[in-house]
Amino acid sequence: MKAQELREKTPDQLREQLAALKKESFNLRFQQATGQLENTARMRTVKRDTARVLTILTQQAVSEE
C-alpha cells in the first residue's frame, strides 16, 4: 500500500483500514503461534502498513489545527 493512496482517503476510511490491519495482524500472530503461518513476510508488511496509516492520520490531525 502506497502512502500517496492513503493520503487520498478520508480519516474515517483510514480508521477502517487501521481496524482491518490490526485484525489481520492479530490473526497472523495467532497463526504463527499455532504453527499454521505460511507467509511470514506478510506480518512485516501488515506492521508497516499499520504504521503508515497511523502516520498519515497523525499528519492529517496536525494539519487541521
PDB file as gemmi writes it, atoms N, CA and C in Angstrom:
CRYST1    1.000    1.000    1.000  90.00  90.00  90.00 P 1                      
ATOM      1  N   MET A   1       0.853  -1.172   0.000  1.00  0.00           N  
ATOM      2  CA  MET A   1       0.000   0.000   0.000  1.00  0.00           C  
ATOM      3  C   MET A   1       0.901   1.238   0.000  1.00  0.00           C  
ATOM      4  N   LYS A   2       0.629   2.128  -0.897  1.00  0.00           N  
ATOM      5  CA  LYS A   2       1.435   3.333  -1.051  1.00  0.00           C  
ATOM      6  C   LYS A   2       0.896   4.440  -0.145  1.00  0.00           C  
ATOM      7  N   ALA A   3       1.802   5.278   0.328  1.00  0.00           N  
ATOM      8  CA  ALA A   3       1.415   6.385   1.188  1.00  0.00           C  
ATOM      9  C   ALA A   3       0.533   7.378   0.435  1.00  0.00           C  
ATOM     10  N   GLN A   4       0.807   7.563  -0.845  1.00  0.00           N  
ATOM     11  CA  GLN A   4       0.008   8.500  -1.636  1.00  0.00           C  
ATOM     12  C   GLN A   4      -1.445   8.035  -1.730  1.00  0.00           C  
ATOM     13  N   GLU A   5      -1.653   6.734  -1.856  1.00  0.00           N  
ATOM     14  CA  GLU A   5      -3.014   6.191  -1.895  1.00  0.00           C  
ATOM     15  C   GLU A   5      -3.727   6.468  -0.584  1.00  0.00           C  
ATOM     16  N   LEU A   6      -3.001   6.365   0.512  1.00  0.00           N  
ATOM     17  CA  LEU A   6      -3.606   6.582   1.827  1.00  0.00           C  
ATOM     18  C   LEU A   6      -3.940   8.049   2.049  1.00  0.00           C  
ATOM     19  N   ARG A   7      -3.120   8.940   1.517  1.00  0.00           N  
ATOM     20  CA  ARG A   7      -3.376  10.375   1.706  1.00  0.00           C  
ATOM     21  C   ARG A   7      -4.655  10.822   1.013  1.00  0.00           C  
ATOM     22  N   GLU A   8      -5.076  10.066   0.001  1.00  0.00           N  
ATOM     23  CA  GLU A   8      -6.286  10.423  -0.729  1.00  0.00           C  
ATOM     24  C   GLU A   8      -7.553   9.983   0.001  1.00  0.00           C  
ATOM     25  N   LYS A   9      -7.402   9.166   1.035  1.00  0.00           N  
ATOM     26  CA  LYS A   9      -8.566   8.667   1.768  1.00  0.00           C  
ATOM     27  C   LYS A   9      -8.957   9.629   2.878  1.00  0.00           C  
ATOM     28  N   THR A  10     -10.213   9.527   3.294  1.00  0.00           N  
ATOM     29  CA  THR A  10     -10.703  10.346   4.400  1.00  0.00           C  
ATOM     30  C   THR A  10     -10.248   9.723   5.720  1.00  0.00           C  
ATOM     31  N   PRO A  11     -10.260  10.501   6.795  1.00  0.00           N  
ATOM     32  CA  PRO A  11      -9.875   9.939   8.099  1.00  0.00           C  
ATOM     33  C   PRO A  11     -10.732   8.748   8.522  1.00  0.00           C  
ATOM     34  N   ASP A  12     -12.020   8.769   8.184  1.00  0.00           N  
ATOM     35  CA  ASP A  12     -12.878   7.632   8.525  1.00  0.00           C  
ATOM     36  C   ASP A  12     -12.456   6.376   7.768  1.00  0.00           C  
ATOM     37  N   GLN A  13     -12.114   6.528   6.500  1.00  0.00           N  
ATOM     38  CA  GLN A  13     -11.646   5.392   5.721  1.00  0.00           C  
ATOM     39  C   GLN A  13     -10.326   4.869   6.272  1.00  0.00           C  
ATOM     40  N   LEU A  14      -9.463   5.784   6.716  1.00  0.00           N  
ATOM     41  CA  LEU A  14      -8.179   5.376   7.289  1.00  0.00           C  
ATOM     42  C   LEU A  14      -8.381   4.607   8.590  1.00  0.00           C  
ATOM     43  N   ARG A  15      -9.338   5.038   9.388  1.00  0.00           N  
ATOM     44  CA  ARG A  15      -9.613   4.328  10.644  1.00  0.00           C  
ATOM     45  C   ARG A  15     -10.152   2.923  10.374  1.00  0.00           C  
ATOM     46  N   GLU A  16     -10.989   2.803   9.343  1.00  0.00           N  
ATOM     47  CA  GLU A  16     -11.491   1.480   8.957  1.00  0.00           C  
ATOM     48  C   GLU A  16     -10.340   0.593   8.483  1.00  0.00           C  
ATOM     49  N   GLN A  17      -9.436   1.178   7.702  1.00  0.00           N  
ATOM     50  CA  GLN A  17      -8.270   0.447   7.211  1.00  0.00           C  
ATOM     51  C   GLN A  17      -7.395   0.008   8.382  1.00  0.00           C  
ATOM     52  N   LEU A  18      -7.236   0.890   9.352  1.00  0.00           N  
ATOM     53  CA  LEU A  18      -6.431   0.574  10.526  1.00  0.00           C  
ATOM     54  C   LEU A  18      -7.044  -0.582  11.314  1.00  0.00           C  
ATOM     55  N   ALA A  19      -8.338  -0.567  11.481  1.00  0.00           N  
ATOM     56  CA  ALA A  19      -9.012  -1.653  12.193  1.00  0.00           C  
ATOM     57  C   ALA A  19      -8.828  -2.981  11.466  1.00  0.00           C  
ATOM     58  N   ALA A  20      -8.937  -2.948  10.151  1.00  0.00           N  
ATOM     59  CA  ALA A  20      -8.753  -4.173   9.361  1.00  0.00           C  
ATOM     60  C   ALA A  20      -7.324  -4.693   9.474  1.00  0.00           C  
ATOM     61  N   LEU A  21      -6.363  -3.781   9.454  1.00  0.00           N  
ATOM     62  CA  LEU A  21      -4.961  -4.191   9.573  1.00  0.00           C  
ATOM     63  C   LEU A  21      -4.662  -4.778  10.948  1.00  0.00           C  
ATOM     64  N   LYS A  22      -5.224  -4.191  11.981  1.00  0.00           N  
ATOM     65  CA  LYS A  22      -4.999  -4.720  13.331  1.00  0.00           C  
ATOM     66  C   LYS A  22      -5.630  -6.096  13.487  1.00  0.00           C  
ATOM     67  N   LYS A  23      -6.782  -6.283  12.879  1.00  0.00           N  
ATOM     68  CA  LYS A  23      -7.441  -7.583  12.933  1.00  0.00           C  
ATOM     69  C   LYS A  23      -6.601  -8.628  12.187  1.00  0.00           C  
ATOM     70  N   GLU A  24      -6.081  -8.249  11.033  1.00  0.00           N  
ATOM     71  CA  GLU A  24      -5.238  -9.161  10.271  1.00  0.00           C  
ATOM     72  C   GLU A  24      -3.957  -9.481  11.036  1.00  0.00           C  
ATOM     73  N   SER A  25      -3.397  -8.481  11.696  1.00  0.00           N  
ATOM     74  CA  SER A  25      -2.185  -8.692  12.486  1.00  0.00           C  
ATOM     75  C   SER A  25      -2.437  -9.693  13.611  1.00  0.00           C  
ATOM     76  N   PHE A  26      -3.579  -9.557  14.262  1.00  0.00           N  
ATOM     77  CA  PHE A  26      -3.929 -10.498  15.322  1.00  0.00           C  
ATOM     78  C   PHE A  26      -4.036 -11.914  14.779  1.00  0.00           C  
ATOM     79  N   ASN A  27      -4.715 -12.048  13.637  1.00  0.00           N  
ATOM     80  CA  ASN A  27      -4.883 -13.367  13.034  1.00  0.00           C  
ATOM     81  C   ASN A  27      -3.547 -13.970  12.618  1.00  0.00           C  
ATOM     82  N   LEU A  28      -2.658 -13.142  12.090  1.00  0.00           N  
ATOM     83  CA  LEU A  28      -1.339 -13.637  11.698  1.00  0.00           C  
ATOM     84  C   LEU A  28      -0.532 -14.093  12.909  1.00  0.00           C  
ATOM     85  N   ARG A  29      -0.608 -13.321  13.997  1.00  0.00           N  
ATOM     86  CA  ARG A  29       0.104 -13.732  15.218  1.00  0.00           C  
ATOM     87  C   ARG A  29      -0.453 -15.040  15.762  1.00  0.00           C  
ATOM     88  N   PHE A  30      -1.753 -15.204  15.675  1.00  0.00           N  
ATOM     89  CA  PHE A  30      -2.381 -16.435  16.147  1.00  0.00           C  
ATOM     90  C   PHE A  30      -1.942 -17.619  15.290  1.00  0.00           C  
ATOM     91  N   GLN A  31      -1.897 -17.413  13.977  1.00  0.00           N  
ATOM     92  CA  GLN A  31      -1.445 -18.475  13.082  1.00  0.00           C  
ATOM     93  C   GLN A  31       0.014 -18.844  13.353  1.00  0.00           C  
ATOM     94  N   GLN A  32       0.824 -17.833  13.638  1.00  0.00           N  
ATOM     95  CA  GLN A  32       2.230 -18.109  13.918  1.00  0.00           C  
ATOM     96  C   GLN A  32       2.381 -18.923  15.202  1.00  0.00           C  
ATOM     97  N   ALA A  33       1.591 -18.595  16.189  1.00  0.00           N  
ATOM     98  CA  ALA A  33       1.678 -19.299  17.467  1.00  0.00           C  
ATOM     99  C   ALA A  33       1.254 -20.755  17.342  1.00  0.00           C  
ATOM    100  N   THR A  34       0.325 -21.024  16.438  1.00  0.00           N  
ATOM    101  CA  THR A  34      -0.140 -22.397  16.263  1.00  0.00           C  
ATOM    102  C   THR A  34       0.627 -23.143  15.170  1.00  0.00           C  
ATOM    103  N   GLY A  35       1.579 -22.468  14.548  1.00  0.00           N  
ATOM    104  CA  GLY A  35       2.392 -23.114  13.528  1.00  0.00           C  
ATOM    105  C   GLY A  35       1.732 -23.223  12.174  1.00  0.00           C  
ATOM    106  N   GLN A  36       0.700 -22.444  11.925  1.00  0.00           N  
ATOM    107  CA  GLN A  36      -0.031 -22.525  10.660  1.00  0.00           C  
ATOM    108  C   GLN A  36       0.352 -21.424   9.682  1.00  0.00           C  
ATOM    109  N   LEU A  37       1.195 -20.507  10.094  1.00  0.00           N  
ATOM    110  CA  LEU A  37       1.546 -19.371   9.246  1.00  0.00           C  
ATOM    111  C   LEU A  37       2.499 -19.812   8.145  1.00  0.00           C  
ATOM    112  N   GLU A  38       2.102 -19.574   6.891  1.00  0.00           N  
ATOM    113  CA  GLU A  38       2.938 -19.965   5.764  1.00  0.00           C  
ATOM    114  C   GLU A  38       3.754 -18.792   5.234  1.00  0.00           C  
ATOM    115  N   ASN A  39       3.146 -17.618   5.155  1.00  0.00           N  
ATOM    116  CA  ASN A  39       3.823 -16.457   4.597  1.00  0.00           C  
ATOM    117  C   ASN A  39       4.230 -15.518   5.734  1.00  0.00           C  
ATOM    118  N   THR A  40       5.423 -15.700   6.256  1.00  0.00           N  
ATOM    119  CA  THR A  40       5.874 -14.899   7.394  1.00  0.00           C  
ATOM    120  C   THR A  40       6.146 -13.450   7.002  1.00  0.00           C  
ATOM    121  N   ALA A  41       6.421 -13.198   5.741  1.00  0.00           N  
ATOM    122  CA  ALA A  41       6.685 -11.830   5.291  1.00  0.00           C  
ATOM    123  C   ALA A  41       5.434 -10.961   5.392  1.00  0.00           C  
ATOM    124  N   ARG A  42       4.268 -11.584   5.388  1.00  0.00           N  
ATOM    125  CA  ARG A  42       3.021 -10.824   5.468  1.00  0.00           C  
ATOM    126  C   ARG A  42       2.925 -10.069   6.799  1.00  0.00           C  
ATOM    127  N   MET A  43       3.489 -10.632   7.862  1.00  0.00           N  
ATOM    128  CA  MET A  43       3.459  -9.960   9.159  1.00  0.00           C  
ATOM    129  C   MET A  43       4.189  -8.619   9.072  1.00  0.00           C  
ATOM    130  N   ARG A  44       5.309  -8.629   8.385  1.00  0.00           N  
ATOM    131  CA  ARG A  44       6.105  -7.407   8.253  1.00  0.00           C  
ATOM    132  C   ARG A  44       5.357  -6.348   7.455  1.00  0.00           C  
ATOM    133  N   THR A  45       4.734  -6.747   6.355  1.00  0.00           N  
ATOM    134  CA  THR A  45       4.024  -5.772   5.534  1.00  0.00           C  
ATOM    135  C   THR A  45       2.799  -5.207   6.257  1.00  0.00           C  
ATOM    136  N   VAL A  46       2.122  -6.041   7.027  1.00  0.00           N  
ATOM    137  CA  VAL A  46       0.958  -5.555   7.779  1.00  0.00           C  
ATOM    138  C   VAL A  46       1.399  -4.556   8.842  1.00  0.00           C  
ATOM    139  N   LYS A  47       2.493  -4.862   9.501  1.00  0.00           N  
ATOM    140  CA  LYS A  47       3.006  -3.955  10.532  1.00  0.00           C  
ATOM    141  C   LYS A  47       3.404  -2.603   9.930  1.00  0.00           C  
ATOM    142  N   ARG A  48       4.039  -2.636   8.782  1.00  0.00           N  
ATOM    143  CA  ARG A  48       4.453  -1.392   8.129  1.00  0.00           C  
ATOM    144  C   ARG A  48       3.259  -0.607   7.594  1.00  0.00           C  
ATOM    145  N   ASP A  49       2.273  -1.311   7.057  1.00  0.00           N  
ATOM    146  CA  ASP A  49       1.070  -0.635   6.584  1.00  0.00           C  
ATOM    147  C   ASP A  49       0.337   0.034   7.746  1.00  0.00           C  
ATOM    148  N   THR A  50       0.305  -0.643   8.889  1.00  0.00           N  
ATOM    149  CA  THR A  50      -0.318  -0.068  10.080  1.00  0.00           C  
ATOM    150  C   THR A  50       0.397   1.224  10.471  1.00  0.00           C  
ATOM    151  N   ALA A  51       1.712   1.201  10.447  1.00  0.00           N  
ATOM    152  CA  ALA A  51       2.498   2.388  10.795  1.00  0.00           C  
ATOM    153  C   ALA A  51       2.232   3.519   9.805  1.00  0.00           C  
ATOM    154  N   ARG A  52       2.108   3.184   8.519  1.00  0.00           N  
ATOM    155  CA  ARG A  52       1.814   4.208   7.511  1.00  0.00           C  
ATOM    156  C   ARG A  52       0.461   4.869   7.773  1.00  0.00           C  
ATOM    157  N   VAL A  53      -0.532   4.059   8.054  1.00  0.00           N  
ATOM    158  CA  VAL A  53      -1.870   4.603   8.310  1.00  0.00           C  
ATOM    159  C   VAL A  53      -1.850   5.504   9.538  1.00  0.00           C  
ATOM    160  N   LEU A  54      -1.195   5.064  10.596  1.00  0.00           N  
ATOM    161  CA  LEU A  54      -1.120   5.884  11.814  1.00  0.00           C  
ATOM    162  C   LEU A  54      -0.377   7.190  11.557  1.00  0.00           C  
ATOM    163  N   THR A  55       0.687   7.140  10.783  1.00  0.00           N  
ATOM    164  CA  THR A  55       1.454   8.344  10.462  1.00  0.00           C  
ATOM    165  C   THR A  55       0.613   9.338   9.687  1.00  0.00           C  
ATOM    166  N   ILE A  56      -0.115   8.855   8.705  1.00  0.00           N  
ATOM    167  CA  ILE A  56      -0.922   9.749   7.882  1.00  0.00           C  
ATOM    168  C   ILE A  56      -2.091  10.322   8.676  1.00  0.00           C  
ATOM    169  N   LEU A  57      -2.683   9.505   9.563  1.00  0.00           N  
ATOM    170  CA  LEU A  57      -3.738  10.040  10.432  1.00  0.00           C  
ATOM    171  C   LEU A  57      -3.200  11.163  11.316  1.00  0.00           C  
ATOM    172  N   THR A  58      -2.003  10.969  11.851  1.00  0.00           N  
ATOM    173  CA  THR A  58      -1.383  11.993  12.696  1.00  0.00           C  
ATOM    174  C   THR A  58      -1.083  13.249  11.887  1.00  0.00           C  
ATOM    175  N   GLN A  59      -0.554  13.079  10.696  1.00  0.00           N  
ATOM    176  CA  GLN A  59      -0.248  14.244   9.837  1.00  0.00           C  
ATOM    177  C   GLN A  59      -1.507  15.018   9.504  1.00  0.00           C  
ATOM    178  N   GLN A  60      -2.581  14.310   9.210  1.00  0.00           N  
ATOM    179  CA  GLN A  60      -3.839  14.990   8.897  1.00  0.00           C  
ATOM    180  C   GLN A  60      -4.382  15.734  10.109  1.00  0.00           C  
ATOM    181  N   ALA A  61      -4.235  15.145  11.280  1.00  0.00           N  
ATOM    182  CA  ALA A  61      -4.727  15.787  12.503  1.00  0.00           C  
ATOM    183  C   ALA A  61      -3.927  17.061  12.785  1.00  0.00           C  
ATOM    184  N   VAL A  62      -2.632  17.014  12.579  1.00  0.00           N  
ATOM    185  CA  VAL A  62      -1.787  18.184  12.828  1.00  0.00           C  
ATOM    186  C   VAL A  62      -2.077  19.283  11.818  1.00  0.00           C  
ATOM    187  N   SER A  63      -2.304  18.905  10.575  1.00  0.00           N  
ATOM    188  CA  SER A  63      -2.551  19.910   9.533  1.00  0.00           C  
ATOM    189  C   SER A  63      -3.897  20.605   9.722  1.00  0.00           C  
ATOM    190  N   GLU A  64      -4.832  19.964  10.406  1.00  0.00           N  
ATOM    191  CA  GLU A  64      -6.143  20.573  10.646  1.00  0.00           C  
ATOM    192  C   GLU A  64      -6.083  21.650  11.722  1.00  0.00           C  
ATOM    193  N   GLU A  65      -5.091  21.583  12.576  1.00  0.00           N  
ATOM    194  CA  GLU A  65      -5.003  22.544  13.699  1.00  0.00           C  
ATOM    195  C   GLU A  65      -4.581  23.912  13.249  1.00  0.00           C  
TER     196      GLU A  65                                                      
END                                                                             
